[in-house]
């Protein structure tokens, strides 16, 4: 089967897998233990934290390892709320945020917080005037995802960050889709915290992290927690951290070449779809606000779930949106943020490229979609 769902997860890089095995075998100690075996594990942990700090251009003291992006979002949000100098109860976020963010926000609303959710403009990005208008004296936190995982649009983090700083508001951003995909050094100074994940960059599943500005004084969500300076409980997963660091070193080194490759693959796919383009709607932004390896689209009259199953039958793995959202059997969040109709939302599919994707793969997928549409032109969404 040819895989086109790299935005959901990626295969484990063989070199990262070897690092995981070696760390599991030779650095198996608990980093909090005081004996030499524990000290060796602690040294590897510190080295990984330092290396990731260098790759990201951040103070490694602000890096905390978690079980992934979802936990990272939760812990970062709670840390910033615990640190807020304004102590306001108003939070601004986006309709298209990851389900892990929406889950936290729903709980916070039950606890008395006022939450404002912003839509996307037609180009798939947050409108800065709407954001500014939504800000109140009691706004303590803004949460906006860097890159949307379903259509790949890139939010203007620098402009959002400047606006937040002007109003003394903390700003958390979900960097899970941008980590290892684009250079983050230029935008990191404008956020208070960001989350990232290993399995999106050919690292292991179940590992990720948060960067939290070291100047922010926060309170631990879990009392009496000693691991990761109180940021989260549980023994630190050093083998997975080492493997994620190895994967990050490789992906960060190949960023320019991969971007150029994905631009060409995206162009080829859209050209291949030209025979049915009158029925295709591409959800995207203009450069530099579009990640090229994620293509979100809908085909008029063809239900996305049905298209996904037909492609699967032909040995082509695509998706209908975020894997975390699919479990709820609801349309992709981004379609709600874009304000499309319910029927249009059901037509949504996502295609995403990765390291192993070839020109031949993309042409095969494009031709298959065209053939499916032509052969089943009567399959109308109900």
BATISE-509409 format. One line per 2 residues: number of its first residue (from 1); their letters; for each residue x, y, z of C-alpha. Coordinates in steps of 0.02 Angstrom, whole numbers, plus 50000, padded with zeros to 5 digits. Example, Ala and Ser with C-alpha at 12.3 -4.5 7.8 and 13.67 -1.06 7.14 Angstrom:
BEGIN
1) as) 50615/49775/50390; 50684/49947/50357 .
END
This chain:
BEGIN
1) xx) 50000/50000/50000; 50059/50177/49958 .
3) xx) 50047/50291/50110; 49978/50469/50096 .
5) xx) 49937/50503/50279; 50101/50571/50347 .
7) xx) 50009/50713/50434; 49932/50580/50548 .
9) xx) 50093/50487/50588; 50257/50431/50510 .
11) xx) 50355/50268/50509; 50497/50254/50633 .
13) xx) 50664/50300/50555; 50783/50150/50560 .
15) xx) 50924/50252/50638; 50804/50320/50769 .
17) xx) 50747/50142/50803; 50928/50089/50831 .
19) xx) 50954/50234/50951; 50798/50179/51045 .
21) xx) 50864/50002/51059; 51036/50057/51117 .
23) xx) 50965/50179/51245; 50846/50045/51310 .
25) xx) 50989/49923/51329; 51131/50031/51393 .
27) xx) 51042/50181/51475; 50897/50091/51557 .
29) xx) 50915/50175/51726; 50790/50294/51802 .
31) xx) 50861/50469/51777; 50804/50515/51953 .
33) xx) 50903/50374/52035; 51062/50426/52126 .
35) xx) 51172/50278/52079; 51289/50277/51929 .
37) xx) 51167/50189/51813; 51038/50322/51851 .
39) xx) 51169/50457/51826; 51213/50388/51654 .
41) xx) 51030/50396/51604; 51018/50573/51673 .
43) xx) 51169/50626/51571; 51091/50558/51410 .
45) xx) 50930/50649/51453; 51023/50813/51478 .
47) xx) 51117/50789/51315; 50954/50762/51220 .
49) xx) 50877/50916/51300; 51031/51019/51253 .
51) xx) 51032/50955/51074; 50847/50992/51047 .
53) xx) 50875/51164/51120; 51013/51195/50992 .
55) xx) 50905/51132/50848; 50762/51247/50900 .
57) xx) 50870/51392/50954; 50795/51397/51129 .
59) xx) 50857/51391/51308; 50853/51205/51348 .
61) xx) 50798/51245/51526; 50626/51281/51453 .
63) xx) 50609/51109/51370; 50503/50977/51457 .
65) xx) 50470/50803/51389; 50294/50734/51383 .
67) xx) 50203/50584/51311; 50160/50681/51153 .
69) xx) 50076/50833/51081; 49907/50807/51164 .
71) xx) 49978/50799/51340; 50095/50940/51295 .
73) xx) 49950/51054/51248; 49859/51014/51410 .
75) xx) 50010/51042/51522; 50065/51201/51432 .
77) xx) 49892/51278/51445; 49879/51237/51630 .
79) xx) 50055/51303/51664; 50018/51470/51579 .
81) xx) 49852/51489/51669; 49938/51455/51835 .
83) xx) 50066/51589/51794; 49952/51724/51726 .
85) xx) 49986/51892/51808; 49817/51957/51751 .
87) xx) 49720/51813/51828; 49583/51842/51700 .
89) xx) 49458/51707/51655; 49448/51738/51467 .
91) xx) 49535/51627/51338; 49540/51650/51149 .
93) xx) 49570/51501/51036; 49521/51438/50863 .
95) xx) 49380/51329/50801; 49504/51221/50705 .
97) xx) 49618/51181/50853; 49668/51001/50888 .
99) xx) 49544/50898/50990; 49666/50896/51137 .
101) xx) 49649/51085/51151; 49460/51082/51136 .
103) xx) 49452/50949/51272; 49547/51061/51393 .
105) xx) 49442/51212/51346; 49278/51121/51379 .
107) xx) 49338/51073/51552; 49397/51251/51587 .
109) xx) 49227/51319/51533; 49145/51207/51663 .
111) xx) 49264/51281/51791; 49210/51459/51753 .
113) xx) 49321/51514/51608; 49249/51614/51464 .
115) xx) 49310/51545/51296; 49301/51633/51127 .
117) xx) 49331/51525/50972; 49385/51611/50812 .
119) xx) 49347/51549/50635; 49464/51547/50486 .
121) xx) 49456/51668/50343; 49435/51598/50168 .
123) xx) 49623/51572/50159; 49626/51459/50311 .
125) xx) 49709/51581/50431; 49652/51679/50584 .
127) xx) 49596/51858/50550; 49703/51973/50656 .
129) xx) 49568/52106/50668; 49446/51976/50737 .
131) xx) 49577/51919/50862; 49610/52097/50920 .
133) xx) 49423/52132/50934; 49400/51974/51040 .
135) xx) 49529/52029/51168; 49463/52093/51334 .
137) xx) 49546/52162/51491; 49519/51991/51572 .
139) xx) 49596/51893/51426; 49740/51793/51500 .
141) xx) 49781/51667/51363; 49776/51647/51173 .
143) xx) 49793/51472/51098; 49819/51462/50909 .
145) xx) 49891/51311/50817; 50042/51351/50708 .
147) xx) 50000/51239/50560; 49829/51164/50534 .
149) xx) 49846/50975/50522; 49702/50955/50399 .
151) xx) 49738/51085/50264; 49916/51139/50307 .
153) xx) 49887/51325/50322; 50016/51420/50424 .
155) xx) 49957/51549/50549; 50042/51720/50563 .
157) xx) 50123/51677/50730; 50235/51830/50733 .
159) xx) 50089/51951/50711; 49982/51856/50837 .
161) xx) 50126/51853/50961; 50156/52039/50945 .
163) xx) 49972/52073/50976; 49975/51964/51131 .
165) xx) 50130/52050/51199; 50050/52220/51173 .
167) xx) 49904/52164/51283; 50008/52068/51410 .
169) xx) 49928/51901/51361; 50014/51732/51361 .
171) xx) 50016/51640/51194; 50024/51451/51173 .
173) xx) 50042/51371/51002; 50028/51189/50948 .
175) xx) 50186/51160/50845; 50154/50974/50815 .
177) xx) 50133/50994/50626; 50271/51123/50607 .
179) xx) 50405/51039/50713; 50530/50964/50590 .
181) xx) 50434/51034/50440; 50486/51217/50437 .
183) xx) 50618/51325/50521; 50542/51379/50687 .
185) xx) 50679/51495/50748; 50597/51652/50680 .
187) xx) 50429/51623/50766; 50478/51546/50933 .
189) xx) 50519/51716/51013; 50337/51767/50989 .
191) xx) 50257/51624/51089; 50252/51591/51275 .
193) xx) 50249/51404/51249; 50233/51273/51112 .
195) xx) 50206/51086/51102; 50286/50958/50986 .
197) xx) 50281/50772/50952; 50403/50637/50899 .
199) xx) 50295/50526/50788; 50264/50663/50660 .
201) xx) 50451/50671/50618; 50493/50484/50605 .
203) xx) 50523/50466/50790; 50432/50348/50909 .
205) xx) 50252/50366/50964; 50216/50412/51144 .
207) xx) 50348/50548/51158; 50346/50736/51134 .
209) xx) 50376/50894/51230; 50339/51073/51276 .
211) xx) 50444/51228/51271; 50393/51353/51404 .
213) xx) 50480/51521/51415; 50599/51501/51565 .
215) xx) 50556/51677/51623; 50377/51622/51660 .
217) xx) 50352/51561/51838; 50220/51424/51836 .
219) xx) 50141/51306/51961; 50137/51117/51937 .
221) xx) 49966/51047/51891; 50009/50887/51986 .
223) xx) 50060/50916/52168; 50221/50837/52232 .
225) xx) 50282/50794/52056; 50470/50778/52045 .
227) xx) 50499/50724/51864; 50536/50856/51732 .
229) xx) 50551/50989/51868; 50372/50957/51918 .
231) xx) 50301/50980/51744; 50230/50804/51732 .
233) xx) 50229/50644/51837; 50298/50476/51782 .
235) xx) 50468/50402/51745; 50550/50492/51599 .
237) xx) 50552/50390/51438; 50736/50414/51396 .
239) xx) 50747/50287/51252; 50603/50373/51162 .
241) xx) 50677/50546/51197; 50844/50491/51125 .
243) xx) 50760/50418/50970; 50655/50575/50945 .
245) xx) 50812/50681/50959; 50899/50574/50827 .
247) xx) 50748/50589/50713; 50744/50778/50740 .
249) xx) 50928/50794/50693; 50894/50709/50526 .
251) xx) 50732/50800/50483; 50798/50971/50531 .
253) xx) 50952/50944/50421; 50845/50905/50268 .
255) xx) 50715/51043/50283; 50758/51143/50124 .
257) xx) 50768/50990/50009; 50608/50914/50079 .
259) xx) 50512/51076/50056; 50564/51090/49873 .
261) xx) 50516/50908/49845; 50344/50933/49923 .
263) xx) 50310/51090/49820; 50339/50988/49661 .
265) xx) 50235/50841/49722; 50090/50957/49766 .
267) xx) 50100/51038/49595; 50101/50868/49510 .
269) xx) 49950/50806/49608; 49845/50959/49567 .
271) xx) 49895/50948/49383; 49844/50765/49380 .
273) xx) 49674/50812/49451; 49644/50938/49310 .
275) xx) 49515/50828/49218; 49398/50843/49369 .
277) xx) 49456/51011/49436; 49284/51086/49403 .
279) xx) 49224/50975/49547; 49376/50998/49659 .
281) xx) 49395/51132/49793; 49569/51153/49869 .
283) xx) 49576/51228/50043; 49741/51321/50050 .
285) xx) 49831/51484/50079; 49957/51574/49971 .
287) xx) 50145/51564/50006; 50219/51584/50133 .
289) xx) 50067/51527/50231; 50047/51353/50159 .
291) xx) 50137/51191/50207; 50158/51105/50038 .
293) xx) 50150/50924/50096; 49970/50934/50161 .
295) xx) 49831/50947/50031; 49655/50969/50098 .
297) xx) 49517/50962/49968; 49338/50914/49933 .
299) xx) 49261/50839/49776; 49084/50893/49740 .
301) xx) 48960/50750/49753; 49085/50624/49823 .
303) xx) 49083/50586/50008; 49258/50591/50082 .
305) xx) 49236/50431/50181; 49183/50341/50022 .
307) xx) 49331/50411/49924; 49449/50357/50062 .
309) xx) 49380/50179/50058; 49391/50169/49868 .
311) xx) 49572/50229/49873; 49608/50103/50010 .
313) xx) 49537/49965/49900; 49663/50018/49767 .
315) xx) 49808/50015/49890; 49815/50203/49921 .
317) xx) 49804/50267/50101; 49726/50441/50118 .
319) xx) 49619/50512/50259; 49468/50620/50294 .
321) xx) 49555/50731/50422; 49642/50722/50590 .
323) xx) 49654/50544/50657; 49610/50610/50831 .
325) xx) 49449/50684/50760; 49402/50531/50656 .
327) xx) 49367/50427/50810; 49219/50541/50845 .
329) xx) 49148/50513/50670; 49123/50699/50644 .
331) xx) 49179/50811/50499; 49353/50886/50505 .
333) xx) 49360/51034/50626; 49437/51141/50492 .
335) xx) 49279/51132/50386; 49181/51210/50529 .
337) xx) 49315/51344/50548; 49303/51382/50362 .
339) xx) 49114/51394/50371; 49078/51265/50236 .
341) xx) 48909/51178/50228; 48878/51010/50312 .
343) xx) 48874/50920/50144; 49037/51003/50089 .
345) xx) 49114/50951/50255; 49071/50770/50218 .
347) xx) 49163/50783/50052; 49329/50830/50133 .
349) xx) 49486/50722/50110; 49667/50749/50161 .
351) xx) 49821/50693/50066; 49991/50715/50147 .
353) xx) 50166/50675/50081; 50321/50614/50172 .
355) xx) 50502/50563/50147; 50459/50407/50047 .
357) xx) 50329/50487/49933; 50383/50487/49750 .
359) xx) 50324/50573/49593; 50262/50406/49530 .
361) xx) 50160/50381/49689; 50077/50550/49671 .
363) xx) 50034/50524/49488; 49959/50355/49530 .
365) xx) 49852/50432/49667; 49794/50576/49558 .
367) xx) 49745/50463/49414; 49655/50346/49533 .
369) xx) 49551/50488/49606; 49506/50550/49431 .
371) xx) 49454/50374/49380; 49351/50349/49538 .
373) xx) 49259/50513/49511; 49222/50475/49328 .
375) xx) 49166/50296/49362; 49057/50341/49509 .
377) xx) 48993/50511/49457; 48823/50468/49528 .
379) xx) 48884/50444/49706; 48807/50601/49781 .
381) xx) 48826/50649/49963; 48663/50627/50058 .
END
